[in-house]
Every structure is written in C-alpha cells, then in structure tokens.
Amino acid sequence: MHNPRPGGGDIVEMSSSSSSAAAPPPHEGAASRERVIPHSGPLSKKTGARKSARFAESVSAPLSAPPPRAASPASNDDDDYVEITLDVRDDSVAVHSVKPAHGGGHAGGNGDDSDVTLLARTLENRRSSGSSIIRNASSRIKQVSQELRRIASINRRGGGPRFDRSKSAAAHALKGLKFISKAEGAAGWEAVERRFDKLAENGLLHRSKFGQCIGMKEPEFAGELFDALTRRRNISGDSISKAELLEFWDQISDTSFDGRLQTFFDMVDKDADGRIAEAEVKEIITLSASANKLSKITEQAEEYARLIMEELDPGNLGYIELYNLEMLLLQAPSQSVRIGTTNSRNLSQMLSQSLRPTLEPNPLRRWYRRAQYFLEDNWRRVWVLLLWLSICSGLFAWKFIQYRRRYVFHVMGYCVCVAKGGAETLKFNMALILLPVCRNTITWIRNRTAVGRVVPFDDSLNFHKVVAVGITVGAALHIVSHLTCDFPRLLHATDAEYAPLGQYFGVPRPPNYWWFVRGTEGWTGLVMLVLMAVAFTLATPWFRRGTIALPGALRRLTGFNAFWYSHHCFVVVYALLIVHGHYLYLTHTWYKKSTWMYLAVPMVLYACERLTRALRSSVRPVRILKVAVYPGNVLSLHFSKPQGFRYKSGQYIFVNCAAVSPFQWHPFSITSAPQDDYVSVHIRTLGDWTRELKNVFSRVCRPPTEGKSGLLRAEYDRDGSAMANPSFPKVLIDGPYGAPAQDYKQYDIVLLVGLGIGATPMISIIKDIINNMKQLDGDLESGSGSGADTSVSSMASFRTRRAYFYWVTREQGSFEWFRGVMDEVAETDKKGVIELHNYCTSVYEEGDARSALIAMLQSLNHAKHGVDVVSGTRVKTHFARPNWRNVYKRIALNHQNQRVGVFYCGAPVLTKELRELAQDFSRKTNTKFEFHKENF
C-alpha cells in the first residue's frame, strides 16, 4: 500500500502479530520473521532535497511473555495483530498510524482502540543514532514489540488504567512537560554552545554549571536533571563533554510527549529501577516546590507524596510506574480558562482584522484618527488642562500688557513684564494647588453631585503635580527676571531715568545689589525659593520611594518621612508668600496687592479640612478589635466601627499611630465591606513608617491558635471581661475618602485587577457584592447591624451582576491575607456572580516541567479535599502571569453590547497595558471597557 503524506517522507506499512503465549524475545526470534520489501525510488540522502521512497514491510513477530509479576495463563488471544504505518524521513522514522488488522488471517485481537492509539502516540518522531533507514526502522520495530508486550501485560492484569490518548489530551499533556521555557531556549543550541565555551574547563562542563549553561535559573532543579540524564547514559562523574551536552540538549528540548515524560520519570526515579517509591515522590515534590518558591508545599511534602501514592498506587504495591504518571498528566485539567471553539474562532477572526490595524497611507487621516481616539479617552482631562492653561496664559498676558504700559518698562524693559506675568500665574497656582488635596470636599462632591461625570476627580493627585510644575515655571520666570535683569538695569539707570522711580525704591537710589537681597521682598522670596525647591525635590519618586542611594547622613533625605516633613513646610511658605505679596516695590495701594485675594478661600478651605480631620478622629475614637501579621510583611488591623461612620467599598481612610509618629497620617484602602460591623485595613511594610508600625504591633501579638491564619495574632475580648486583653497602641482613623474603585456600582460588569497589596480595595468590593447578592436573595436580615442604613441605601444603586477578579502576587504567603474572603465566595456564590482568578507569579507557567508536579498535585488535592495546595483556599491558583489580551477577549465575548468597568490598583507596571487593551477592545468590539486606576 502506498500512502504518501503531505510534507514529504516515506510510508512504511507493517503488520505485527502478538501472542500471549511464552515466546523468545525479539532478538531471539529472528528465524521466525519474514521480510518482504518491495520499493521504488531512491533511498539515498541528499542535503536540501526531499525524495519519496515507498515500500511495504510485513513483519510477523511473536511477542515475549509478560513479566512474571503480571503473568496470566495463555488464552484465546494468540492471534492479536495490529497494522502499523511508519513515516520514514531522511534521518528518522515516526509512527503514522496503528490500527487493528482485519482480514488476511489477521484477527482483530482484543479490539482495544485506546491501547492502539496509545501505542501510536508513544512512538513520536525523534533522532536516530543509526545511519541506515532499514536499521532505523528495525530499532523502531523493537520498540513497537516492547510496547505491545506492555499493553498485553496490562490487559492480562485485568483491564489496567484506561485514559484518554486522544489528540487534544495528548496536546495538553505535551504542554505540561517543557524543560526549557521560550525565554530560556529561544536562542537554541548556538547560545548553549557559546555558554559551554565560556564555562567549560579543559573541555568539560561541571554539574554545578549545567543550569547556567542551558539557561535554567534553578541550580537544584538543573542538578537533578543533570543526574537523570547521566544515569540514562551510564555516565559517571560530575562533568560532561560538549558532545554529551549536545545529547542532553537534544533530549531536554525534545518536542515529543513521550520523550519529555521519560526524562521527567528519570528525574524522579533516582535508583533507575523503573519504579518510583514514595520517598522519591517526596523528594521531587520538595525540589519542585523549592524551584517555584512554594515553602508551604515543601513543609507538607510528605503528606502530598502520600496523596499521590494513594491515587496512583491503589494496590499498595509501594511504587508507581511510567504509565501512572502518563495517566495523571493526560487526566489533569488545564489551568487556562477555555473559550468556546466556535465563538472564539469568530471573535479571533474579528480581532485579527481590527486589532491589528493597517497603517493609514494618508498622514492627515492617520493624525485625525489618533486625535479622535485620544479625545475619546481623555476628553475630561483635556478640557480641565485647557481651562487651566487658558487661565494661566490670560493672567500672564494681562500683567504683561499692564506693565508694558507703565513707565518702569522704559527702565527695566520686557524683564519686568515677564517677572510680573510669572508672579501672577504663581499666585494663582499657589492657591489652586491646595484644592486637589482637600479630600473631604472632593469626596462630598463626587458622592453628592454629578460633577464627577465631567471632572476627573480620580486624577486629583496628578493634577496637584501638574500645578506644582506650573508653580515652578512661574517662580523661575519671576525670580530669574528680577535677579538677572531688573535689578541690574535699575542700578545702571541714569539719574534722570531713575527719578520717576524714586517713589518706589526710595531716595537716594539703592547703592548696590545687596540692597535688593536684604530687603523684605528679597529675603522672603529667596527663603520661599529654597523651601519649595527642597519640597519639590524630595517629592520626586526617586527620593520619596528611597530608590536613590545617597552616602552617609544624606540617606535621611530619602524615604517618606523626608517627603512628609518637607512638604509640611508649606505653612512657612504661605506665610512668607503673604508677607512677600504685601511688601511690593511697584505697588503700594492695598487693594492692588492681590496675593491675599488669591489665597484667602483655598487656605480657609484647607484649614477647615485639617481641622475636620483632627476633630473627627478625636471625637470618634476607635477600638482595635484584631491584629494579625501575615507573610509578606503585611499587618491587618480591625477597628470598631465609629457611630455614623459610613463608607463605600473602594474608599480609603487615613491612619495615625502616635506610638510611631504623632503627626503623620497615612492613607490605606478599606478591606471591610460597608455592611460589616468593623473597619479593617491591610498595611504592607514598604517604608520606614509602616515598618515601625508593624514592629509596634508585633510586640503585643502572639502565635495564632489552630485554624487561625497569620504569623502573629491578637484579638480584643468583646465582652470586656478578660483581663488578658493586649494593650494595643492608640490608633486614630480619619475618613472615608473617595477613590476610583468606589464607582464600580455604575457598571453591570466589572473587571477588578489587584497587583500584590493592590488587591485591598477589590476585596472590599468583592465582599460588598456578596452582601448585596445575599440581600437580593433575602439571605441577609434587613435592619441588622450598624451598617444597615448604609446597605439599604447602597441597594438602590447596586447594578453589578458579574465580577471578574484577578489577583496577581509573587508570594505564596500572600494568599493568607484574604483566605477567608476567597473561601466565602467559593461557598456562598452559588450563581457564579464572582469569578476569582488567583495568579502566583513565582510558579513557572503552565507547561513547564518545573511546575508539572505542582499542577498534578493541585488537581489531586483539589479533587479530594476541595483545597488548593498553593493558596490554601477553595479557589484554584493559576501559574505565572495572566494573558491580559485573552482576559479582555473572553469578557468581550461573554458580554457583548455592554459596558465593563475595569478597575486596577497596584504598581504602575500594568497600567499602560491594561489601559491600551481597554481602548483597543472598546474601539474594535461592541463591548465598551472603561479603565480606572487607583493611585498607589
């Protein structure tokens, strides 16, 4: 039979019979074999050419008896035949198909198609060490006979494990055993060879440098892989040559499932006896957990090893074999969230056409389209900035023209016009910069009015920074013009020119430059300049976050404390500004001195804000109910809920602890829900203040009791009768204050993304959704608890019917922070309103051999106990980072013609990607994504 395949190659068709009776091994049964090899076409190899040679080979080979431990009496399956079609290429032979033979005296055997399919997939295409095609085929035939013996042995043992060897299952399993990731193996053997030349000594590569040479970051895992590969080849010693390294590389970069499976099995099978004992399973679990930075799995390795043995060794033989691992891999569900094939194909086609825009040849149209998209996304920011720039420009032009018409212009020239124009914008911006930090006022406006629809209150802090830049520009124009131009010109003016200005600068005329500097106008301006320069510098990210390295005592200039204290020098700056604005050289009439007019209302408003904070925090004291210190340096504080304290999920409060600093107030997102009878925050140690706060509370905490989470805990006895209540430091809270995430109720569909500790506002939203859904179902008693009024009012505006929560963190211990919330969602959300996705980025991506065993263990433990081995919750954890395009794609597919609110809180690294994806999918699909970012 001739059966050519696309892509070239030669097809070999054989018939192989198997007998259950005792028979000599294949190498002893040569006399019983018959070979008939008719063929046509050349078989020679030529570089760069593909030529077909087709021939049929019929082989009848009795198979040897099964192993002693699987022995069974011979039965009526003496004539079990299968027909094998091989694909013969230049340097390899691969199985094309294996099927039961029919007719011609070949009985169908047991007719087990799954075993036949198993046989077909087992023999993947790989390199051959022989140079002859016939020798290649012969070696493959031996493998076929050995595999048939194993299948027969399994069947005779009473219907061994049956598992899906279909294309889809094998494809998924194949993804689960990659030893080299895309990043590590992208450069291929050439990069490995270059590293070998650098690392090798005397032409040999030591075991300790093997991981570095192949691009594997985990030396322990690489060492175990090295040992497995040397055991397989009976190589002694701890060093290998370049030729041996090439063999190793060919095996670990092998794309066949069976090759990868065998390599992984060899890693576990330390004594190379073909069996894996429980101790070896425990060792590889510990190794995989260490490579993925999963300390808790390392601590429970013995328990998890016992779980795997129970699943794969039900007969209590004390070991498992290769096919047991294969079954587990083929049955393990995928970590990824799948999308329907048909819908996914339609959406993929649509997105491939529209999300990959072709370049518009007309530059005017291209510019117009970009401008249109930009305005659609940023129209609120644009009109606010244009208004601000217009006011600044108008004030500058007004003063410029005013002084252009005065006599002083003839002496000082345009310098005085520029100086006075810059001073006018400076006064305006010094008044304006206070408004974005009037948090109580902004919160009241966004909660009680519709102004938030046209004013981007979420960008209030960014606008504060923009105004600071405007202050810098205005101050520079004013100071530089005066010091370098106006004063020198006045000193060099003739007596006739100076005479009209004597009423402003006095008679006799100023004797020298120092006269201007030492005057009230001079020294107040210079002191303000220094204070503002220091505050501006220490507010930059490099100083505020302490990323810049300064020597010795100068390190005190970095960190939040330096930023906080320097910024509060604004009180002195504003006092000096009022004095400076009163003692003016060229203006003596009081109603023309406008500095106090600009500053009066903003300063009074800001003073009321600070007074409100002080009174509210002292009049409404709080009692600490619970303290917990979690892995990842996170401190959780639960406060009693002050009377009348109402807030929305997504908002934040300010916290003050006098034991750390009596003056500093720091903002933290609320993690409790409005319906809870307490207020909670989770604080991560990121700076000097938070570090000291954690230390203060750690002193009054104790190790948790059984069943409690956290490293240290302390709880207040609500009965008040216990004398053992810890003496907590006094804490004041102030708020709540508005934040972007509080607007989630405006959307039917929300996508919540938290990065690390940035999950805190999202946790409050998740709890709020649960409580609202309970109320809709009548599960929550109306009017109970201190938050009843808040919950009743919030129901009127509750629209959310579907929430997707993605929490991305790099530490396994982070899942302890909100374990209770995750479990509550899994238990109470029967309608599937909330979809939780936890991602642990320390674990290698799905498909990496370093996380393969963790994925197997995760599936087993979740199926048996309903608990995830990584997070310790009922929510299964995904590995590595999410594919955000697929996340948006799935939501766009599931919620067509709807608005989706995207809320992100975390470090800025994801902001650009999430915002651009929201814009792309909003423009190119009928689902509209609206992106909101929390200032972190």
Secondary structure as UniProt FT lines:
FT   TURN            6..7
FT   STRAND          10..18
FT   HELIX           26..28
FT   HELIX           30..32
FT   STRAND          39..40
FT   TURN            47..48
FT   STRAND          54..56
FT   HELIX           68..70
FT   TURN            78..79
FT   STRAND          80..88
FT   STRAND          93..100
FT   TURN            104..105
FT   TURN            109..110
FT   HELIX           113..122
FT   HELIX           133..156
FT   TURN            157..158
FT   HELIX           167..175
FT   HELIX           182..185
FT   TURN            186..188
FT   HELIX           189..199
FT   TURN            202..203
FT   STRAND          204..206
FT   HELIX           207..209
FT   HELIX           210..214
FT   HELIX           219..232
FT   TURN            233..234
FT   STRAND          239..240
FT   HELIX           242..252
FT   HELIX           257..268
FT   TURN            270..271
FT   HELIX           278..291
FT   TURN            292..293
FT   HELIX           295..299
FT   HELIX           301..312
FT   TURN            314..315
FT   HELIX           322..331
FT   HELIX           341..354
FT   HELIX           363..404
FT   TURN            407..408
FT   HELIX           409..412
FT   HELIX           414..432
FT   TURN            433..434
FT   HELIX           435..437
FT   HELIX           439..448
FT   HELIX           451..453
FT   HELIX           457..459
FT   HELIX           460..481
FT   HELIX           482..486
FT   HELIX           487..491
FT   HELIX           495..498
FT   HELIX           499..501
FT   HELIX           502..505
FT   HELIX           513..518
FT   HELIX           520..538
FT   HELIX           541..544
FT   TURN            545..546
FT   HELIX           552..557
FT   HELIX           560..567
FT   TURN            568..569
FT   HELIX           570..582
FT   HELIX           590..592
FT   HELIX           595..619
FT   STRAND          624..630
FT   TURN            631..633
FT   STRAND          634..640
FT   TURN            643..644
FT   TURN            649..650
FT   STRAND          652..657
FT   TURN            658..660
FT   STRAND          666..670
FT   TURN            674..675
FT   STRAND          678..684
FT   HELIX           688..698
FT   TURN            699..700
FT   TURN            706..707
FT   STRAND          712..715
FT   TURN            718..719
FT   TURN            723..724
FT   STRAND          731..737
FT   HELIX           740..746
FT   STRAND          749..755
FT   HELIX           756..759
FT   HELIX           760..777
FT   TURN            782..783
FT   TURN            786..787
FT   HELIX           788..796
FT   STRAND          802..809
FT   HELIX           812..816
FT   TURN            817..818
FT   HELIX           819..828
FT   TURN            830..831
FT   STRAND          834..840
FT   TURN            841..842
FT   TURN            846..847
FT   HELIX           849..865
FT   TURN            869..871
FT   STRAND          877..879
FT   HELIX           884..894
FT   TURN            896..897
FT   STRAND          899..905
FT   HELIX           908..910
FT   HELIX           911..924
FT   STRAND          928..934
//
